Amino acid sequence: MSAGTAADGVIVVGAGPVGLAAATGLLQQGVAVRLIDRAERPNPHAKAITLWPRALEALHRLGAADEILDRGLPLHAQNYHSAGKKVARLTFDRVGDTRFPFAVSLPQQETEEALRHRFEALGGKTEFGVRLTSLSQDADGVTAVLSGGKAGETGEEVRAAWLIGADGAHSTVRDAIGTGYEGETYPQQFLLSDGPCDTPLAQDEAHYFMTAKGVLVVVGLPGGNFRVFTSLPPDAEIAEDVRSEVQRAASERCPVPIELTGEHRTGVFRVHRKVADRFRDRRVLLAGDAAHIHSPAGGQGLNTGIEDGTTLAWRLAAVVRGDAPESFLDRWEDERRQVARGVLGDTDLQTRLWMMKGWKRTVRDAALRAGERTGILDRFVTPRQTQLSLVHAGPRRSFGRLREGARLPDVPLSAARRTDRLPGDRLHDLLADGRPLLLVLAADRRDAGRTAEAVAAASALAGPGHRTVVVSGVPRPRSEDRPAGGPQVLADPGGTLHAALGVRGPLACLVRPDAVVSTVSRLGDLRLVRDLVTRPHPHPVQDPLD
């Protein structure tokens, strides 16, 4: 990125978690990035605190999850109370096939710091105090005028091939491209207080207290602290001492003692539900709160934004390298708008459930009790909240648990014996190098003929643009069946991995770098897979979902 007419690299506007996720993902893919933020220093505020399993998986692929786990507090359940009585408990008991069968509570500024450490480890630098003043586009790139920092107040004109707006709800980038941002503002006022509390409530769980006067939410934070979050009517007068207002609400609405002690950080805010009309305008893309904003119910906003950034990074990198056409990004916009609309609907429903009164409250409570008793909440609500059950629109062929448009189950590889050196000990670790994965499942029994056939087919499809791995049904494939430069092999003689995926070989499955199954087919019907992995460009990112 430089002044003048040459356009290269990507400018990311906004160094919050979304911008950092996108910038880090781009650096991993070898794309030059300039990350700027109008703030003079890193964000000091807790803001969003909940990270769900799918976002944790994305952060793991970026290389930031270990530090986040070291800093954070795992959360293992959610408890719902109505009028002082517990009506439901949601757990992660049915959340399997992920290395993160829990949520993590961590103040947003610490999530950002962990991401910033990873970004800097890859050679990135965050330019604080640098503002985007204006931008324009042409067929070859984006011209951005920046001010502050080294540019000074007179401004600096910079060219880049692409620009990502991850600059929040009051996005300068969104305003610059003139896209609408319509929606609603909830009438209630919301208050929060973060700090130590004296209470018997479990710190590693979330607690929701729904009352006729409003909701009270108590969630544990690292270091023995809690977040206490509450709603007040639209016309309520809020005392200057916000902490005392939160304490009053907690004393009224929580059936067990809770006393805010020590030093607390407080805030008062309104809640909005909005989605941008477009997430892409030619060479400018919007992600995170710049593209959508939701109620904090269910803690979905931060997670959706991180997924926006990481899923954009690998697609945009493919376009920058010339491995995919610019229209490849239209699929990203379609997918992320679908996800944003779904999250907006889910969080709106939960917010309205919090506020129900009269007969609606009675029906809500009965439904929650029945949902826990029958296991429906753990089977369906928790996977949806964690975003692990998300399936993108498009063709949805499936074999066992391999479903096009859905997430690849992150099953352990410990039962499979490696005959080649492979990274990690779970299936998602095969995506560690940022390339798509061609996974060939040979058979779920000791069948050397099937394995030889699978290795031969995979060898024909192997290429530098993707990792090719054969899961063999025999203890050790014959060396003569494995040509030099052919696929890597996992031995699964007991069929454990095949069983975990619910499949009987032979199958071929192409997985995107964001762990979404692109296509799956029988090994004898490889037209789709062969078409994908033998394109003129070396990176098979164009998928049948496009």
C-alpha positions in Angstrom: 0.0 0.0 0.0 1.4 3.3 -1.0 0.7 6.8 -2.3 0.3 7.1 -6.0 -1.6 5.0 -8.5 -0.4 1.5 -7.7 -3.0 -0.5 -5.7 -1.8 -3.4 -3.6 -2.6 -5.0 -0.2 -5.6 -4.3 2.0 -6.4 -1.4 4.4 -8.4 -2.5 7.4 -10.2 0.4 9.2 -10.9 -0.4 12.8 -8.5 -2.3 15.2 -11.2 -3.9 17.4 -11.6 -7.7 17.5 -13.2 -7.9 14.0 -10.6 -5.8 12.3 -7.8 -7.7 14.1 -9.3 -11.0 13.1 -9.5 -10.0 9.4 -6.0 -8.4 9.4 -4.4 -11.5 11.1 -6.1 -13.9 8.8 -4.9 -11.9 5.8 -1.3 -11.9 7.1 -1.5 -15.6 7.6 -2.4 -15.9 3.9 0.6 -13.7 2.9 -1.4 -10.6 2.1 0.0 -7.2 3.0 -2.2 -5.3 5.5 -2.4 -1.8 6.9 -4.5 -1.7 10.1 -5.6 1.7 11.3 -7.9 3.0 14.1 -9.1 6.5 14.9 -8.7 5.9 18.7 -5.4 7.1 20.2 -4.8 3.9 22.1 -6.2 0.4 22.5 -9.8 0.0 23.7 -9.9 0.0 27.5 -13.5 -1.2 27.9 -14.9 -4.6 28.6 -17.9 -4.3 26.1 -18.7 -7.8 24.9 -17.5 -10.7 27.1 -18.8 -14.0 25.7 -16.9 -16.1 23.2 -18.8 -19.2 21.9 -17.3 -22.4 20.5 -17.4 -21.5 16.8 -15.7 -18.2 17.4 -13.1 -20.0 19.6 -12.5 -22.4 16.7 -11.9 -19.4 14.4 -9.5 -17.8 16.9 -7.7 -21.2 17.1 -7.1 -21.2 13.4 -5.7 -17.7 13.8 -3.3 -18.9 16.5 -4.9 -16.7 19.2 -7.0 -19.2 21.2 -4.4 -20.4 23.6 -3.8 -16.9 25.0 -7.6 -16.3 25.2 -8.1 -19.6 27.1 -5.3 -18.6 29.5 -6.9 -15.3 30.2 -10.6 -16.3 30.1 -13.1 -18.0 32.4 -14.9 -21.1 30.9 -18.7 -21.0 31.2 -20.5 -24.4 31.4 -24.2 -23.6 31.8 -27.0 -21.0 31.6 -29.7 -20.7 34.2 -33.1 -19.1 33.6 -35.3 -17.8 36.4 -38.8 -16.3 36.3 -40.4 -14.5 39.2 -37.7 -15.8 41.5 -38.0 -19.5 40.5 -35.6 -21.5 38.2 -37.4 -22.6 35.0 -34.6 -24.0 32.9 -31.0 -24.8 32.7 -29.0 -25.1 29.5 -25.7 -27.0 29.4 -23.0 -27.9 26.9 -23.6 -31.7 27.5 -24.8 -32.2 23.9 -22.0 -30.0 22.4 -19.5 -32.4 21.0 -16.9 -32.7 18.3 -15.2 -29.5 19.2 -12.1 -28.8 21.3 -14.2 -26.1 23.0 -17.3 -27.6 24.5 -17.9 -24.5 26.6 -18.1 -20.7 26.3 -15.4 -18.3 27.5 -16.0 -15.2 29.5 -13.4 -12.6 28.7 -13.6 -8.7 28.6 -13.4 -7.5 25.0 -10.2 -5.5 25.6 -8.4 -8.7 26.6 -9.7 -10.5 23.5 -8.4 -7.6 21.4 -5.0 -7.7 23.2 -4.6 -11.5 22.5 -5.5 -10.9 18.9 -3.1 -7.9 18.7 -0.3 -10.1 20.1 -0.9 -12.7 17.3 -1.1 -10.0 14.7 2.2 -8.5 15.8 3.8 -11.9 15.9 3.0 -12.2 12.2 4.7 -8.9 11.5 1.6 -6.6 11.7 1.5 -3.2 13.3 -1.6 -1.3 14.5 -1.6 2.4 13.7 -3.6 4.2 16.4 -4.8 7.8 16.1 -5.1 7.4 12.3 -8.5 8.3 10.8 -10.1 7.6 7.4 -11.2 11.0 6.1 -12.6 9.9 2.7 -12.3 7.2 0.1 -13.0 6.7 -3.6 -12.8 3.6 -5.8 -11.9 2.7 -9.4 -11.6 -0.5 -11.3 -8.1 -1.2 -9.8 -8.4 -0.2 -6.2 -9.3 2.1 -3.4 -7.9 5.6 -2.7 -8.1 6.4 1.0 -7.3 9.8 2.6 -6.0 9.3 6.1 -5.2 11.9 8.8 -3.5 11.7 12.1 -0.4 9.7 13.0 2.4 10.0 10.6 0.0 11.5 8.1 -0.5 14.6 10.3 -3.6 16.7 10.1 -2.9 17.6 6.4 -3.8 14.1 5.3 -2.1 11.3 3.4 -3.5 9.8 0.2 -3.0 6.0 0.1 -3.8 3.4 -2.6 -4.8 -0.2 -1.7 -6.4 -3.0 -3.7 -9.2 -3.5 -1.1 -10.5 -1.8 2.0 -12.4 -3.5 4.9 -14.6 -1.4 7.2 -14.5 -2.9 10.7 -15.0 0.5 12.4 -18.1 -0.2 14.4 -21.7 0.9 14.5 -20.9 4.5 13.7 -18.8 3.4 10.7 -17.0 6.0 8.6 -16.5 3.4 5.9 -20.2 2.6 5.7 -21.1 6.3 5.5 -18.5 6.7 2.7 -20.0 4.1 0.5 -23.5 5.3 1.2 -25.2 2.1 2.2 -28.3 2.1 4.4 -28.3 0.9 8.0 -31.9 0.6 8.9 -33.4 -1.0 12.0 -34.9 -0.4 15.4 -33.8 0.8 18.9 -35.3 -1.0 21.8 -37.2 1.3 24.2 -35.6 0.0 27.4 -32.5 1.4 29.0 -29.7 -1.0 29.9 -27.1 -0.7 32.7 -24.1 -2.8 33.6 -21.6 -3.0 36.3 -18.4 -5.1 36.2 -16.5 -6.0 39.3 -16.3 -8.2 42.4 -19.6 -9.4 44.0 -20.5 -11.3 47.1 -22.9 -14.0 46.0 -23.5 -17.8 46.1 -24.2 -17.8 42.3 -21.8 -20.1 40.4 -19.2 -18.0 38.7 -18.7 -20.4 35.8 -22.3 -20.1 34.7 -24.6 -17.4 33.3 -27.8 -16.5 35.3 -30.9 -14.8 33.9 -33.5 -13.4 36.2 -36.7 -12.4 34.3 -39.2 -10.4 36.3 -42.1 -8.1 35.7 -39.9 -5.1 36.3 -37.2 -6.2 33.8 -34.3 -8.6 33.4 -31.2 -9.1 35.5 -28.2 -11.0 34.0 -25.2 -12.1 36.1 -22.2 -13.7 34.4 -18.8 -14.6 35.8 -15.7 -12.8 34.7 -12.0 -13.8 35.1 -10.3 -12.8 38.4 -13.3 -13.6 40.6 -15.4 -10.7 39.1 -18.9 -10.6 37.7 -20.9 -8.7 35.1 -24.3 -7.6 36.4 -26.5 -6.4 33.6 -30.0 -5.0 33.9 -32.8 -3.2 32.1 -34.9 -0.3 33.2 -38.1 1.2 31.6 -37.7 3.9 28.9 -38.8 6.7 31.1 -36.9 5.6 34.3 -34.6 8.3 35.8 -31.2 6.9 36.3 -29.1 8.1 39.2 -25.7 9.5 38.6 -24.3 6.6 40.6 -25.0 3.8 38.1 -23.6 1.2 40.4 -26.3 1.9 43.0 -28.9 1.6 40.4 -27.6 -1.8 39.4 -27.4 -2.9 43.0 -31.0 -1.8 43.6 -32.2 -3.9 40.6 -30.1 -6.9 41.7 -31.6 -6.8 45.2 -35.1 -6.6 43.8 -34.8 -9.2 41.0 -32.3 -11.8 42.2 -33.8 -14.5 44.6 -30.4 -15.1 46.2 -28.1 -12.5 47.8 -25.8 -10.5 45.5 -23.8 -7.5 46.8 -21.6 -5.4 44.5 -18.3 -4.9 46.4 -15.0 -3.3 45.7 -14.3 -1.2 42.5 -16.8 -1.5 39.6 -16.8 -0.2 36.0 -20.2 0.9 34.9 -22.1 1.8 31.8 -25.5 2.9 30.5 -26.6 2.3 26.9 -29.4 1.6 24.5 -29.7 -1.6 22.4 -30.2 -1.6 18.6 -31.1 -4.1 15.9 -29.8 -3.1 12.4 -28.3 -4.6 9.3 -26.6 -2.8 6.5 -28.2 -2.9 3.0 -24.9 -4.1 1.6 -21.8 -5.6 3.0 -19.8 -5.0 -0.2 -19.5 -2.1 -2.6 -17.1 -3.1 -5.3 -13.7 -3.1 -3.5 -15.0 -2.0 0.0 -16.3 -4.5 2.4 -18.1 -4.2 5.8 -17.7 -6.5 8.8 -18.8 -6.6 12.4 -20.9 -3.8 13.9 -20.3 -1.8 10.8 -22.5 -4.3 8.9 -24.9 -5.4 11.7 -25.7 -4.7 15.3 -27.9 -6.8 17.6 -29.2 -7.0 21.2 -26.5 -8.4 23.6 -28.9 -11.2 24.5 -27.1 -14.5 23.9 -23.8 -12.7 23.4 -23.8 -13.1 19.6 -22.5 -9.8 18.2 -18.8 -10.2 18.9 -18.8 -13.9 17.8 -20.6 -13.1 14.5 -18.1 -10.2 13.9 -15.1 -12.4 14.4 -16.5 -15.0 12.0 -17.1 -12.1 9.5 -13.5 -11.2 9.6 -12.0 -14.7 9.5 -14.2 -15.9 6.7 -13.5 -12.8 4.7 -9.8 -13.1 5.1 -9.3 -16.4 3.2 -11.7 -15.4 0.4 -10.2 -12.0 -0.1 -6.7 -13.5 0.0 -7.6 -15.8 -2.8 -8.9 -12.8 -4.9 -5.7 -10.8 -4.1 -3.5 -13.6 -5.3 -5.5 -14.0 -8.5 -6.7 -17.5 -7.5 -10.4 -16.5 -7.6 -12.5 -13.8 -9.4 -13.8 -10.8 -7.6 -17.3 -12.3 -7.7 -16.0 -14.8 -5.2 -16.6 -12.2 -2.6 -20.3 -12.0 -3.4 -20.8 -15.4 -1.8 -19.2 -14.1 1.3 -21.6 -11.2 1.4 -24.6 -13.5 0.9 -23.5 -15.9 3.6 -22.7 -13.2 6.2 -26.0 -11.4 5.5 -27.8 -14.7 6.0 -26.0 -15.2 9.3 -26.5 -11.6 10.4 -30.2 -11.8 9.8 -30.5 -15.1 11.7 -28.6 -13.7 14.6 -30.7 -10.5 14.6 -33.8 -12.6 14.7 -32.5 -14.9 17.5 -31.3 -12.1 19.7 -34.5 -10.1 19.2 -36.6 -13.1 20.2 -34.5 -13.6 23.4 -34.7 -9.9 24.3 -38.5 -10.0 23.9 -38.6 -13.2 26.0 -36.8 -11.4 28.8 -39.5 -8.7 28.9 -42.7 -10.8 28.7 -45.5 -10.3 31.2 -48.9 -11.8 32.0 -50.0 -14.8 30.1 -47.1 -14.6 27.7 -44.7 -15.0 30.6 -46.7 -18.1 31.8 -46.5 -19.7 28.3 -42.7 -18.8 28.1 -42.0 -20.4 31.5 -43.9 -23.6 30.6 -42.1 -23.9 27.3 -38.7 -23.5 29.0 -39.5 -26.1 31.6 -40.7 -28.5 28.9 -37.6 -27.8 26.8 -35.3 -28.7 29.7 -37.3 -31.8 30.7 -37.3 -33.2 27.1 -33.7 -32.2 26.3 -34.8 -29.9 23.5 -32.9 -26.9 24.9 -29.6 -28.8 25.0 -30.2 -30.5 21.7 -31.3 -27.5 19.6 -31.0 -24.2 21.4 -27.4 -24.5 22.7 -26.0 -25.7 19.4 -27.7 -22.8 17.7 -26.4 -20.3 20.3 -22.9 -21.6 19.9 -23.3 -21.3 16.1 -22.0 -24.8 15.6 -25.3 -25.9 13.9 -25.2 -23.1 11.4 -25.7 -24.3 7.8 -25.2 -21.9 4.8 -27.7 -21.7 2.0 -27.0 -23.7 -1.1 -26.8 -27.4 -2.2 -26.9 -29.6 0.9 -25.8 -33.0 -0.1 -24.8 -35.1 3.0 -23.2 -38.3 3.9 -23.4 -39.1 7.6 -22.4 -36.0 9.4 -20.6 -34.5 6.4 -23.1 -31.9 5.1 -22.4 -29.3 2.4 -22.6 -25.8 3.8 -22.2 -27.1 7.4 -19.2 -27.1 9.7 -16.8 -30.0 9.6 -17.1 -31.9 12.9 -13.8 -31.5 14.8 -13.4 -35.1 15.8 -10.2 -36.4 17.6 -7.5 -38.0 15.5 -6.1 -39.9 18.5 -7.7 -43.2 17.5 -6.3 -42.9 14.0 -2.6 -43.9 13.6 -0.6 -41.5 11.5 1.5 -42.9 8.8 2.5 -39.4 7.8 3.4 -36.4 9.8 0.3 -34.3 10.3 -0.4 -31.3 12.5 -2.3 -31.5 15.7 -4.6 -34.1 17.1 -8.1 -33.1 15.8 -9.6 -33.0 12.4 -9.6 -29.1 12.2 -5.8 -29.2 12.7 -5.6 -30.4 9.1 -6.6 -26.8 8.1 -3.8 -25.2 10.1 -1.9 -24.0 7.0 -4.8 -22.0 5.7 -5.4 -24.1 2.6 -8.6 -26.1 1.7 -8.6 -29.7 2.8 -9.4 -32.6 0.4 -10.3 -35.4 2.8 -10.6 -38.9 1.2 -12.2 -41.5 3.5 -11.2 -44.8 2.0 -13.3 -47.4 4.0 -14.4 -48.2 7.5 -13.0 -51.8 7.4 -9.8 -53.6 6.6 -9.9 -53.4 2.8 -6.6 -52.9 1.2 -8.1 -52.7 -2.3 -10.4 -49.8 -1.3 -7.4 -48.0 0.3 -5.3 -48.4 -2.8 -8.2 -47.1 -4.9 -8.6 -44.1 -2.6 -4.9 -43.3 -2.5 -4.8 -43.5 -6.3 -7.8 -41.2 -6.7 -6.4 -38.8 -4.1 -3.1 -38.7 -5.8 -4.7 -37.7 -9.1 -6.4 -34.9 -7.3 -3.5 -33.7 -5.1 -2.1 -30.3 -5.8 -0.2 -27.4 -4.0 -3.3 -25.4 -3.5 -4.8 -27.7 -1.0 -3.8 -30.3 1.6 -4.9 -33.9 0.6 -5.3 -36.5 3.3 -6.5 -40.1 2.9 -8.1 -41.8 5.9 -7.2 -45.5 5.4 -9.2 -48.4 6.6 -6.1 -50.6 6.8 -3.3 -50.5 9.4 -0.6 -49.4 6.9 -1.1 -48.8 3.2 1.4 -50.5 1.0 4.2 -48.2 0.0 3.8 -49.1 -3.7 0.2 -47.8 -3.5 1.5 -44.4 -2.4 3.3 -42.6 -5.2 5.9 -39.9 -4.4 4.3 -36.5 -3.8 0.9 -38.2 -3.2 -1.5 -37.6 -0.4 -0.8 -37.9 3.3 -2.3 -40.9 5.0 -4.1 -41.5 8.4 -4.6 -45.1 9.3 -8.0 -45.8 10.9 -8.1 -49.7 11.0 -10.8 -49.8 13.6 -13.0 -47.4 11.7 -13.2 -45.0 14.6 -12.8 -41.8 12.6 -15.3 -43.1 9.9 -17.8 -43.9 12.7 -17.3 -40.5 14.3 -18.2 -38.9 11.0 -21.1 -41.3 10.5 -19.8 -42.4 7.1 -18.8 -45.6 5.3 -16.2 -45.0 2.7 -15.1 -44.4 0.1 -15.9 -40.7 0.0 -14.2 -37.5 -1.0 -14.9 -34.3 1.0 -13.6 -30.8 0.1 -13.4 -28.5 3.2 -12.9 -24.7 3.0 -10.2 -23.0 5.1 -13.0 -21.8 7.5 -13.9 -25.5 8.3 -17.1 -25.4 6.2 -17.8 -28.5 4.0 -17.7 -27.3 0.4 -18.7 -30.5 -1.3 -18.9 -34.2 -0.6 -19.3 -37.1 -3.0 -18.8 -40.8 -3.5 -15.2 -41.6 -4.5 -16.6 -43.1 -7.7 -18.4 -39.9 -8.6 -15.7 -37.2 -8.4 -16.9 -34.9 -11.1 -17.6 -32.0 -8.6 -14.4 -32.6 -6.6 -12.2 -33.0 -9.7 -13.6 -29.9 -11.2 -12.8 -27.9 -8.0 -9.3 -29.1 -7.5 -8.1 -29.0 -11.1 -9.0 -25.4 -12.0 -6.3 -23.3 -13.7 -5.7 -21.4 -10.4 -4.0 -23.4 -7.8 -6.3 -22.6 -4.9 -9.6 -24.5 -5.1 -11.7 -21.9 -3.3 -14.6 -21.6 -5.9 -17.1 -24.0 -4.4 -20.5 -25.4 -5.4 -22.1 -23.1 -2.9 -21.3 -20.1 -5.2 
